Amino acid sequence: MSTLHRQAPGTAPGSASSSPITPTAARGGRLDARGCRVSGATPTALAHFEQAMAAFQAWRGGADEPLARALQEAPGFVMAHVLKAYLLLCSRDGHRVARARAVLDEATLRLPPTLQRRERLHLAAIAAVLADDYPSAKALLGLIVRRHPRDLLALQVAHALDYLTGDLARLGERVAQVLPAWSARLPGHHAVLAMHAFGLVERGETALAERFARAALALNPLDARAHHVMAHVFETEGRIAEGLAWMREHAESWSTSTAVATHCTWHVALFHVAAGDLDAALALYDRHIAVREGEPAELADLIDASALLWRVQLAAGSQGRTVGARWQTLADAWAPRLTDGFCSFSDVHAMLAFIGAGHWSRARQLERVLAAAQSRPTRHGATTRTLGLPACRALMAFGQGRHTLAITLLSSLPASVHRLGGSHAQRDVLHLTLQQAVEQIRRPQARPGTSAAATASALAEAADAAEALVGA
């Protein structure tokens, strides 16, 4: 188990204590605030870049404007182009990711005569993501982090890609390895602690995760990522009242101008669902999460919306009347993304919306799209084949009331289901559906013509499938 490091702050083992680093000129290029050399920057451009970095590190909005100023001041500032690309690449939205191609092309045209090897590796990592080669991108970023443990941009993007690809091992190990090189004297240390805290909570080390998240917030109370970790800690430990109290007390820190305002509201709504207050959960949905008809919606918001409505409907029982027409608007918002073919995690949440709305034509169309995608030699093809398509078919069976089939399909998902990406809290939607399917078999709704023998047979099948799941 990891522990909070007690060596001199910001020192690697055997090194002298570090001092705060001010962006300045250095032999071979200027230094950023963490001591990494950068090419093509002016002092003014570097100051704007650091402002954008501070926003990115804390999961706050406002990075685009100072970044634009940095590039206007110094068009050949390589790391400013790199950050601009990463702001697009750290996403499940294939359309957003594709926009980074123009950023990389612009950076390539404006490369300065001298270029740091670290910067070349960053550009190669961007190109790898654009080529859908996430393993190579993560390997390149890992190489940067090993050679330059204070390259916070490389660390943060690698951490984001580990999360998106469900790489639980690296999600925890990658950040832990650089902790000795950091201290509170270095700008962005709070982000390192918050990333480590998230890796810990995903490994079930909730007590230690809480310590690191609180340490991050002691350095920067506006670190939205650290507040997000606290929500995970409370949810994982079942500390519902504490979770609600924390999120309410710190709402100004995570709900205003952050990248996770909607997602953190989702966490608050989950606390209400866990407490049995479905009306409160839906009130939050209506005010802060719901897609507005005719308005563009971010993919991350659509995912949160699907996951919350599905959980509320499961908690409400078979009637599902409390969700009502919300499903229809959400399904309509998902429809243009039906053929995206980029992220299996998103496909599963689109399927939730189509089933919830009773849009079986769209559900079957998505199934056909995924059936074709599974044979493609792509990252999405691989995850569709092993996880996405089986999970979607299980959800369809559940939505059709074929609970024994749903149990069989859900219990047949491989142990690598985390490769869908997302967090344990997000992937729980599959486990909760399995539980509900088993409950429907155990306590079936009375239907004319259903014999006791048929019910007993279905229950036996469900028990066998559930036993297989436990043994998996």
C-alpha positions as CSV (number, residue, x, y, z in Angstrom):
1,M,0.0,0.0,0.0
2,S,1.3,3.5,-0.8
3,T,2.0,6.0,1.9
4,L,2.4,9.7,2.0
5,H,6.1,10.4,1.4
6,R,8.0,11.8,4.4
7,Q,11.2,12.7,2.6
8,A,12.2,16.3,2.1
9,P,9.5,17.9,-0.1
10,G,10.2,17.8,-3.8
11,T,13.3,15.7,-3.6
12,A,14.1,12.5,-5.3
13,P,15.9,10.0,-3.0
14,G,19.4,11.2,-2.4
15,S,18.9,14.6,-3.9
16,A,19.1,18.1,-2.4
17,S,15.9,19.9,-1.5
18,S,14.4,21.7,-4.4
19,S,13.5,25.4,-4.7
20,P,10.5,26.9,-6.5
21,I,11.2,27.3,-10.2
22,T,10.3,30.5,-11.9
23,P,9.8,30.4,-15.7
24,T,13.0,31.8,-17.1
25,A,15.7,31.6,-19.7
26,A,18.0,28.6,-19.6
27,R,20.7,27.1,-21.7
28,G,19.1,25.3,-24.6
29,G,15.7,27.0,-24.1
30,R,13.5,28.6,-21.5
31,L,12.4,26.7,-18.4
32,D,8.7,26.4,-17.5
33,A,7.6,26.7,-13.9
34,R,8.5,23.0,-13.2
35,G,12.0,23.2,-14.6
36,C,11.3,21.6,-18.0
37,R,13.0,23.3,-21.1
38,V,10.6,24.7,-23.7
39,S,11.3,25.9,-27.2
40,G,10.0,28.9,-29.1
41,A,8.6,30.8,-26.1
42,T,9.0,34.4,-25.0
43,P,8.7,35.4,-21.3
44,T,5.2,36.8,-22.0
45,A,4.1,33.7,-23.9
46,L,5.4,31.5,-21.2
47,A,3.4,33.4,-18.5
48,H,0.2,32.9,-20.6
49,F,1.1,29.2,-21.0
50,E,1.4,28.8,-17.2
51,Q,-2.0,30.4,-16.7
52,A,-3.5,27.9,-19.1
53,M,-1.6,25.0,-17.4
54,A,-3.0,26.1,-14.0
55,A,-6.5,25.8,-15.3
56,F,-5.9,22.5,-16.9
57,Q,-4.3,21.0,-13.8
58,A,-7.2,22.0,-11.6
59,W,-9.9,20.8,-14.1
60,R,-11.1,24.4,-14.4
61,G,-12.3,26.3,-17.4
62,G,-10.5,29.3,-18.9
63,A,-7.4,27.6,-20.4
64,D,-8.3,28.5,-24.0
65,E,-7.9,32.3,-23.8
66,P,-4.4,32.5,-22.2
67,L,-3.3,29.7,-24.5
68,A,-4.5,31.6,-27.5
69,R,-2.5,34.7,-26.2
70,A,0.6,32.5,-25.8
71,L,0.5,31.4,-29.4
72,Q,-0.3,34.8,-30.7
73,E,2.8,36.1,-28.8
74,A,5.0,33.2,-29.8
75,P,3.6,31.2,-32.8
76,G,6.5,28.7,-32.6
77,F,6.0,27.9,-28.9
78,V,5.9,24.1,-29.2
79,M,4.5,23.2,-25.8
80,A,1.6,25.7,-26.2
81,H,0.6,23.9,-29.4
82,V,1.0,20.6,-27.5
83,L,-1.3,21.7,-24.7
84,K,-3.8,23.0,-27.2
85,A,-3.9,19.5,-28.8
86,Y,-4.2,17.7,-25.5
87,L,-7.2,19.8,-24.5
88,L,-8.9,18.1,-27.5
89,L,-7.4,14.6,-27.2
90,C,-8.4,13.9,-23.6
91,S,-11.9,13.0,-24.6
92,R,-14.2,10.1,-25.5
93,D,-15.7,12.2,-28.3
94,G,-14.1,11.1,-31.6
95,H,-15.2,14.3,-33.4
96,R,-13.4,16.4,-30.7
97,V,-10.3,14.3,-30.9
98,A,-10.1,14.6,-34.7
99,R,-9.9,18.4,-34.3
100,A,-6.4,18.0,-32.8
101,R,-5.1,17.1,-36.3
102,A,-5.2,20.7,-37.4
103,V,-3.4,21.7,-34.2
104,L,-0.6,19.2,-34.9
105,D,-0.3,20.3,-38.5
106,E,0.0,23.9,-37.3
107,A,2.6,23.0,-34.8
108,T,4.6,21.1,-37.4
109,L,4.7,24.1,-39.7
110,R,6.0,26.4,-37.0
111,L,8.6,24.2,-35.4
112,P,11.6,26.2,-34.2
113,P,15.1,25.3,-35.5
114,T,16.0,23.8,-32.1
115,L,13.6,21.3,-30.5
116,Q,13.9,19.5,-27.2
117,R,13.7,15.6,-27.4
118,R,10.9,15.8,-24.8
119,E,8.9,18.0,-27.2
120,R,9.4,15.6,-30.1
121,L,8.1,12.8,-27.9
122,H,5.0,14.9,-27.1
123,L,4.3,15.5,-30.8
124,A,4.8,11.8,-31.5
125,A,2.3,11.0,-28.7
126,I,-0.3,13.3,-30.2
127,A,0.2,11.7,-33.6
128,A,-0.2,8.3,-32.1
129,V,-3.6,9.2,-30.5
130,L,-4.7,10.6,-33.9
131,A,-3.7,7.3,-35.5
132,D,-5.8,5.5,-32.8
133,D,-2.7,3.9,-31.4
134,Y,-3.3,4.6,-27.7
135,P,-0.8,2.0,-26.4
136,S,2.0,3.8,-28.3
137,A,0.8,7.2,-27.1
138,K,0.8,6.0,-23.5
139,A,4.2,4.4,-23.9
140,L,5.7,7.7,-25.3
141,L,4.1,9.7,-22.5
142,G,5.4,7.2,-20.0
143,L,8.9,7.6,-21.4
144,I,8.7,11.4,-21.0
145,V,7.5,11.0,-17.4
146,R,10.3,8.6,-16.5
147,R,12.9,11.0,-17.9
148,H,11.2,14.2,-16.8
149,P,9.1,13.4,-13.7
150,R,8.1,17.0,-13.4
151,D,6.6,17.2,-16.8
152,L,3.1,17.6,-15.4
153,L,1.4,17.8,-18.8
154,A,2.8,14.4,-19.9
155,L,1.7,12.9,-16.6
156,Q,-1.8,14.4,-16.7
157,V,-2.5,13.3,-20.3
158,A,-1.1,9.8,-19.6
159,H,-3.3,9.6,-16.6
160,A,-6.3,10.7,-18.6
161,L,-5.6,8.1,-21.3
162,D,-5.2,5.4,-18.7
163,Y,-8.7,6.3,-17.4
164,L,-10.2,6.4,-20.9
165,T,-8.8,3.0,-21.8
166,G,-9.5,1.4,-18.4
167,D,-5.8,0.8,-17.7
168,L,-6.3,0.4,-13.9
169,A,-2.7,-0.8,-13.2
170,R,-1.0,2.2,-14.8
171,L,-3.7,4.6,-13.5
172,G,-2.3,4.0,-10.0
173,E,1.4,3.2,-10.7
174,R,2.2,6.0,-13.1
175,V,1.6,8.8,-10.7
176,A,3.0,7.0,-7.6
177,Q,6.4,6.7,-9.4
178,V,6.9,10.4,-9.7
179,L,5.8,11.5,-6.2
180,P,9.4,11.7,-4.8
181,A,10.2,14.3,-7.4
182,W,7.5,16.7,-6.3
183,S,6.8,19.0,-3.4
184,A,4.4,21.7,-2.4
185,R,6.9,24.3,-3.7
186,L,6.3,23.2,-7.3
187,P,3.3,24.7,-9.2
188,G,0.8,21.9,-9.8
189,H,1.7,19.6,-6.9
190,H,-2.0,19.6,-5.9
191,A,-2.8,18.0,-9.3
192,V,-0.2,15.2,-8.8
193,L,-1.7,14.5,-5.4
194,A,-5.3,14.5,-6.8
195,M,-4.4,12.2,-9.6
196,H,-2.7,9.8,-7.2
197,A,-5.8,10.0,-5.0
198,F,-8.0,8.9,-7.9
199,G,-5.8,6.0,-8.7
200,L,-6.0,4.9,-5.1
201,V,-9.8,5.1,-4.9
202,E,-10.1,3.0,-8.1
203,R,-8.0,0.4,-6.4
204,G,-10.2,0.4,-3.4
205,E,-7.7,2.2,-1.1
206,T,-10.3,4.7,0.0
207,A,-8.8,5.9,3.3
208,L,-5.5,6.7,1.6
209,A,-7.2,8.2,-1.3
210,E,-9.1,10.6,1.0
211,R,-5.8,11.6,2.7
212,F,-4.2,12.5,-0.7
213,A,-7.3,14.3,-1.9
214,R,-7.4,16.4,1.3
215,A,-3.7,17.1,0.9
216,A,-4.4,18.3,-2.7
217,L,-7.2,20.6,-1.5
218,A,-5.0,22.0,1.3
219,L,-2.7,23.2,-1.5
220,N,-5.5,24.3,-3.9
221,P,-9.1,24.4,-2.5
222,L,-10.3,24.9,-6.1
223,D,-8.9,21.7,-7.5
224,A,-12.1,20.2,-8.9
225,R,-10.4,16.8,-9.5
226,A,-9.7,16.5,-5.8
227,H,-13.4,17.3,-4.9
228,H,-14.4,14.6,-7.5
229,V,-12.2,12.1,-5.7
230,M,-13.9,12.9,-2.4
231,A,-17.2,12.1,-4.0
232,H,-15.8,8.7,-5.1
233,V,-14.5,8.1,-1.6
234,F,-17.9,8.8,0.0
235,E,-19.8,6.8,-2.6
236,T,-17.5,3.8,-2.3
237,E,-17.6,3.7,1.5
238,G,-21.4,4.3,1.6
239,R,-21.0,7.6,3.5
240,I,-24.0,9.1,1.9
241,A,-24.8,11.8,4.3
242,E,-21.2,12.9,4.5
243,G,-20.9,12.9,0.7
244,L,-24.0,15.2,0.4
245,A,-22.7,17.5,3.1
246,W,-19.2,17.7,1.5
247,M,-20.5,18.4,-2.0
248,R,-22.9,21.1,-0.8
249,E,-20.3,22.8,1.4
250,H,-17.8,22.9,-1.5
251,A,-20.3,23.5,-4.4
252,E,-18.7,26.8,-5.3
253,S,-15.4,25.0,-5.8
254,W,-16.6,22.3,-8.2
255,S,-19.7,23.7,-9.8
256,T,-18.4,27.0,-11.2
257,S,-16.2,27.1,-14.3
258,T,-15.0,23.6,-14.1
259,A,-14.7,20.7,-16.5
260,V,-16.7,18.4,-14.1
261,A,-19.6,20.6,-13.0
262,T,-22.2,18.3,-14.6
263,H,-20.4,15.1,-13.6
264,C,-20.0,16.2,-9.9
265,T,-23.7,17.0,-9.9
266,W,-24.2,13.4,-11.2
267,H,-22.4,12.2,-8.1
268,V,-24.6,14.3,-5.8
269,A,-27.6,12.8,-7.5
270,L,-26.2,9.3,-6.9
271,F,-26.1,10.1,-3.2
272,H,-29.8,11.0,-3.4
273,V,-30.6,7.7,-5.2
274,A,-28.7,5.8,-2.6
275,A,-30.7,7.5,0.1
276,G,-33.9,6.6,-1.6
277,D,-34.8,10.2,-2.5
278,L,-35.5,9.8,-6.2
279,D,-37.3,13.1,-6.5
280,A,-34.2,15.0,-5.4
281,A,-32.1,13.1,-7.9
282,L,-34.5,13.9,-10.7
283,A,-34.7,17.5,-9.6
284,L,-30.9,17.8,-10.0
285,Y,-31.2,16.0,-13.4
286,D,-33.8,18.5,-14.6
287,R,-31.8,21.6,-13.4
288,H,-28.3,20.7,-14.2
289,I,-27.9,17.5,-16.3
290,A,-30.8,17.2,-18.7
291,V,-30.2,17.8,-22.4
292,R,-32.2,20.7,-23.6
293,E,-34.2,20.0,-26.8
294,G,-32.5,21.6,-29.8
295,E,-29.3,22.5,-27.9
296,P,-26.0,20.8,-28.6
297,A,-24.9,18.4,-25.8
298,E,-21.4,17.4,-24.7
299,L,-20.8,13.7,-24.9
300,A,-19.8,13.5,-21.3
301,D,-23.1,15.1,-20.3
302,L,-25.0,12.6,-22.3
303,I,-23.2,9.8,-20.6
304,D,-24.0,11.2,-17.1
305,A,-27.7,11.7,-18.2
306,S,-28.1,8.1,-19.4
307,A,-26.4,6.6,-16.3
308,L,-28.5,8.7,-13.9
309,L,-31.9,8.0,-15.5
310,W,-31.1,4.3,-15.7
311,R,-30.2,4.1,-12.0
312,V,-33.3,6.0,-11.0
313,Q,-35.5,3.7,-13.1
314,L,-33.9,0.6,-11.6
315,A,-34.4,2.1,-8.1
316,A,-38.0,2.9,-9.0
317,G,-38.8,-0.7,-9.8
318,S,-40.5,-2.1,-12.9
319,Q,-43.0,0.8,-13.3
320,G,-40.3,3.4,-14.0
321,R,-43.0,6.1,-14.0
322,T,-40.8,8.7,-12.2
323,V,-38.4,9.0,-15.2
324,G,-41.2,9.7,-17.7
325,A,-40.6,11.5,-20.9
326,R,-37.0,12.5,-20.0
327,W,-35.8,9.4,-21.9
328,Q,-37.3,10.6,-25.2
329,T,-35.3,13.9,-25.2
330,L,-32.2,12.1,-24.2
331,A,-32.5,9.4,-26.9
332,D,-33.0,12.1,-29.5
333,A,-29.8,13.7,-28.4
334,W,-27.9,10.4,-28.6
335,A,-29.3,9.6,-32.1
336,P,-26.7,11.6,-34.1
337,R,-23.9,9.7,-32.4
338,L,-25.3,6.3,-33.1
339,T,-22.6,5.6,-35.8
340,D,-19.7,7.3,-34.1
341,G,-17.7,4.1,-33.8
342,F,-15.1,5.5,-31.4
343,C,-15.8,4.5,-27.8
344,S,-17.5,1.4,-26.4
345,F,-18.2,3.2,-23.1
346,S,-20.3,5.7,-25.0
347,D,-22.0,3.0,-27.0
348,V,-23.3,1.4,-23.8
349,H,-24.7,4.6,-22.6
350,A,-26.4,5.4,-25.9
351,M,-28.0,1.9,-25.7
352,L,-29.3,2.8,-22.2
353,A,-31.0,5.8,-23.6
354,F,-32.6,4.0,-26.5
355,I,-33.9,1.2,-24.3
356,G,-35.1,3.6,-21.7
357,A,-37.1,5.6,-24.3
358,G,-38.4,2.4,-25.8
359,H,-36.7,3.3,-29.1
360,W,-36.1,-0.3,-30.2
361,S,-35.5,0.7,-33.9
362,R,-32.5,2.8,-32.7
363,A,-31.4,0.1,-30.3
364,R,-31.4,-2.5,-33.0
365,Q,-29.6,-0.1,-35.4
366,L,-26.9,0.4,-32.8
367,E,-26.6,-3.3,-32.4
368,R,-26.1,-3.7,-36.1
369,V,-23.5,-0.9,-36.2
370,L,-21.6,-2.6,-33.4
371,A,-21.9,-6.1,-35.0
372,A,-20.2,-4.7,-38.1
373,A,-17.6,-2.7,-36.0
374,Q,-16.4,-5.8,-34.0
375,S,-14.5,-7.2,-37.0
376,R,-12.5,-4.1,-37.6
377,P,-8.8,-4.0,-36.6
378,T,-9.2,-0.9,-34.5
379,R,-9.2,-0.1,-30.8
380,H,-13.0,0.3,-30.9
381,G,-13.4,-2.9,-32.9
382,A,-11.5,-4.8,-30.2
383,T,-13.5,-3.4,-27.3
384,T,-16.7,-3.8,-29.2
385,R,-16.0,-7.5,-29.8
386,T,-15.1,-8.3,-26.2
387,L,-17.2,-5.9,-24.2
388,G,-19.3,-3.3,-26.0
389,L,-21.6,-5.5,-28.1
390,P,-22.1,-8.2,-25.4
391,A,-23.0,-5.5,-22.9
392,C,-25.4,-3.8,-25.2
393,R,-27.1,-7.1,-26.1
394,A,-27.4,-7.8,-22.3
395,L,-29.1,-4.4,-21.8
396,M,-31.4,-5.1,-24.7
397,A,-32.5,-8.4,-23.2
398,F,-33.1,-6.7,-19.8
399,G,-35.1,-4.0,-21.5
400,Q,-37.3,-6.6,-23.2
401,G,-37.9,-8.4,-20.0
402,R,-35.8,-11.4,-20.9
403,H,-34.1,-11.4,-17.6
404,T,-32.6,-14.9,-17.7
405,L,-30.8,-14.0,-20.9
406,A,-29.7,-10.7,-19.5
407,I,-28.2,-12.5,-16.5
408,T,-26.4,-14.9,-18.7
409,L,-25.0,-12.2,-21.0
410,L,-24.0,-9.9,-18.1
411,S,-22.4,-12.7,-16.2
412,S,-20.5,-13.7,-19.3
413,L,-18.7,-10.4,-19.6
414,P,-15.0,-10.9,-19.1
415,A,-13.1,-9.9,-16.0
416,S,-11.5,-7.2,-18.1
417,V,-14.8,-5.2,-18.2
418,H,-12.8,-2.3,-16.8
419,R,-11.3,-1.9,-20.2
420,L,-14.5,-0.1,-21.2
421,G,-13.0,2.8,-19.4
422,G,-14.5,5.1,-16.8
423,S,-14.6,4.6,-13.1
424,H,-16.0,1.8,-10.9
425,A,-18.9,4.1,-10.0
426,Q,-19.7,4.5,-13.7
427,R,-19.4,0.8,-14.7
428,D,-21.6,-0.1,-11.7
429,V,-24.5,0.4,-14.0
430,L,-23.9,-3.1,-15.4
431,H,-23.7,-4.7,-12.0
432,L,-26.9,-2.9,-10.8
433,T,-28.7,-4.1,-13.9
434,L,-27.6,-7.7,-13.2
435,Q,-28.8,-7.4,-9.6
436,Q,-32.2,-6.1,-10.9
437,A,-32.5,-8.9,-13.4
438,V,-31.8,-11.5,-10.7
439,E,-34.4,-9.8,-8.5
440,Q,-37.0,-9.9,-11.3
441,I,-36.5,-13.7,-11.5
442,R,-36.6,-14.1,-7.8
443,R,-39.8,-12.0,-7.4
444,P,-41.4,-12.1,-10.8
445,Q,-44.4,-9.9,-11.7
446,A,-47.5,-12.1,-11.9
447,R,-48.3,-12.8,-15.6
448,P,-51.3,-14.9,-16.9
449,G,-50.2,-18.3,-18.0
450,T,-47.0,-18.4,-16.1
451,S,-46.7,-21.7,-14.3
452,A,-44.8,-22.4,-11.1
453,A,-42.6,-24.9,-13.0
454,A,-41.6,-22.3,-15.6
455,T,-40.8,-19.8,-12.8
456,A,-38.7,-22.4,-11.0
457,S,-36.9,-23.3,-14.2
458,A,-36.0,-19.6,-14.9
459,L,-34.9,-19.2,-11.3
460,A,-32.6,-22.2,-11.6
461,E,-31.1,-20.7,-14.8
462,A,-30.5,-17.4,-13.1
463,A,-28.9,-19.0,-10.1
464,D,-26.5,-20.9,-12.4
465,A,-25.6,-17.7,-14.2
466,A,-25.1,-15.8,-11.0
467,E,-22.8,-18.6,-9.7
468,A,-20.8,-18.4,-12.9
469,L,-20.4,-14.7,-12.3
470,V,-19.1,-15.2,-8.8
471,G,-16.6,-17.8,-9.9
472,A,-15.3,-15.7,-12.8
